[in-house]
Amino acid sequence: MPRIAILPSTKPLRMKETGGQAAKEKLNPAACANLAKNYDRVIIGSTASDELFRQIAESIPPEARESFKLYSRSYFRNFRGPARTGKSEDVRNDAWKEILKENAIEFQESHKVVDDNFRTVTRQFSWKELKTYITDERVDVVS
């Protein structure tokens, strides 16, 4: 069974670098190489800049480039606009649903949980809690 890594943030690909008094983050090419080595497919989606995603693409080992799917800020911008429900909804929820569909990853659009008052409530899909909604056994959410 192929293994799939999903990164809803570029944070696992960055490392802190201290120079002078300020700490800065920069891309860690070894992290991309490790993902390529340990997974058959890697999906990275974030509202990080297209420039950072260009750097990520350049740091992927050439033999593994086809197994990486990258979704940068410009992809997420396509989901701007009024939310379907009329509420101020995070557009990343719709974007992540589309990413999962495009990559044939099984997920739930909602699930039931028991709240603090012991009532059963339905929670709608949230990209911030991808692990909770993805039902596909091939997938590891890396955060």
C-alpha positions as CSV (number, residue, x, y, z in Angstrom):
1,M,0.0,0.0,0.0
2,P,1.5,3.4,-1.0
3,R,2.2,5.8,1.8
4,I,1.1,9.4,1.5
5,A,2.2,12.4,3.6
6,I,0.1,15.5,3.8
7,L,1.6,18.7,5.1
8,P,-1.0,21.4,5.8
9,S,1.8,23.8,6.7
10,T,5.4,24.3,5.5
11,K,6.6,24.5,9.1
12,P,8.0,20.9,9.1
13,L,10.2,21.9,6.1
14,R,11.7,24.9,7.8
15,M,14.5,25.2,10.4
16,K,15.5,28.1,12.6
17,E,18.8,29.9,11.9
18,T,20.2,32.3,14.3
19,G,22.3,35.1,12.9
20,G,23.1,38.0,15.1
21,Q,20.3,38.8,17.5
22,A,17.3,37.7,15.3
23,A,16.3,34.1,14.6
24,K,15.1,33.5,11.1
25,E,13.6,30.5,9.5
26,K,14.8,29.0,6.2
27,L,14.0,25.9,4.1
28,N,15.6,22.7,5.3
29,P,16.3,20.7,2.1
30,A,17.0,17.5,4.1
31,A,13.3,17.5,5.2
32,C,12.2,17.3,1.6
33,A,14.7,14.5,1.0
34,N,13.4,12.6,4.1
35,L,9.8,12.9,2.9
36,A,10.8,11.7,-0.6
37,K,12.6,8.7,1.0
38,N,9.7,7.8,3.4
39,Y,6.6,8.4,1.3
40,D,5.4,7.4,-2.1
41,R,3.4,10.7,-2.5
42,V,3.8,14.0,-0.6
43,I,1.1,16.7,-0.7
44,I,2.1,20.1,0.6
45,G,-0.6,22.8,0.8
46,S,-0.2,26.2,2.5
47,T,-0.8,29.9,2.1
48,A,2.9,30.4,2.2
49,S,4.4,32.4,-0.7
50,D,4.8,31.1,-4.2
51,E,8.5,31.9,-3.8
52,L,8.9,29.6,-0.8
53,F,7.1,26.9,-2.9
54,R,9.6,27.5,-5.7
55,Q,12.4,26.9,-3.2
56,I,10.7,23.7,-2.0
57,A,10.3,22.5,-5.6
58,E,14.0,23.1,-6.2
59,S,15.0,21.2,-3.1
60,I,13.1,18.0,-4.0
61,P,15.4,15.3,-5.2
62,P,15.0,15.1,-9.0
63,E,14.0,11.4,-8.9
64,A,11.2,12.2,-6.5
65,R,9.7,15.3,-8.1
66,E,6.8,13.5,-9.7
67,S,5.6,12.2,-6.3
68,F,5.3,15.7,-4.8
69,K,2.1,17.8,-5.2
70,L,2.5,21.4,-4.2
71,Y,-0.3,23.9,-3.5
72,S,0.9,27.4,-2.7
73,R,-0.8,30.7,-1.9
74,S,-1.9,31.2,-5.5
75,Y,-3.9,27.9,-5.4
76,F,-5.7,28.9,-2.2
77,R,-6.5,32.4,-3.7
78,N,-8.8,30.6,-6.2
79,F,-11.1,29.8,-3.3
80,R,-11.7,33.4,-2.3
81,G,-15.2,34.8,-2.3
82,P,-18.4,34.6,-0.3
83,A,-18.7,31.4,1.7
84,R,-21.5,29.1,0.6
85,T,-23.2,29.3,3.9
86,G,-23.2,33.0,4.2
87,K,-20.9,32.8,7.2
88,S,-17.3,34.1,7.3
89,E,-15.8,30.6,6.6
90,D,-12.1,29.9,6.2
91,V,-11.7,29.4,2.4
92,R,-8.9,26.9,3.2
93,N,-11.6,24.4,4.2
94,D,-12.9,24.3,0.6
95,A,-9.4,24.3,-0.8
96,W,-8.3,21.4,1.3
97,K,-11.5,19.4,0.4
98,E,-10.6,19.9,-3.3
99,I,-7.0,18.9,-2.7
100,L,-8.1,15.7,-1.0
101,K,-10.6,15.0,-3.8
102,E,-7.9,15.7,-6.6
103,N,-5.6,13.2,-4.9
104,A,-8.3,10.5,-4.3
105,I,-7.9,10.7,-0.5
106,E,-10.9,9.5,1.5
107,F,-12.2,11.9,4.1
108,Q,-15.4,12.9,5.9
109,E,-17.1,16.3,5.4
110,S,-18.4,16.2,9.0
111,H,-18.3,14.0,12.0
112,K,-20.2,13.6,15.3
113,V,-18.6,14.2,18.7
114,V,-19.8,14.5,22.2
115,D,-19.3,18.0,23.6
116,D,-18.6,19.2,27.2
117,N,-22.3,19.0,28.0
118,F,-22.6,15.4,26.8
119,R,-24.6,16.4,23.7
120,T,-23.9,14.9,20.4
121,V,-22.9,17.6,17.9
122,T,-21.9,17.6,14.3
123,R,-18.6,19.3,13.4
124,Q,-18.0,20.4,9.9
125,F,-14.7,19.8,8.0
126,S,-11.8,22.0,9.2
127,W,-8.4,22.0,7.5
128,K,-6.9,22.8,10.9
129,E,-7.9,19.3,12.1
130,L,-7.2,17.2,8.9
131,K,-6.2,14.2,10.9
132,T,-9.7,14.0,12.3
133,Y,-11.5,14.1,9.0
134,I,-9.2,11.9,6.8
135,T,-10.2,8.3,6.9
136,D,-7.7,7.0,4.3
137,E,-5.3,4.5,6.0
138,R,-2.5,5.4,3.6
139,V,-2.2,8.9,4.9
140,D,0.0,10.5,7.5
141,V,-0.7,14.2,8.3
142,V,2.7,15.7,9.1
143,S,2.6,18.8,11.3
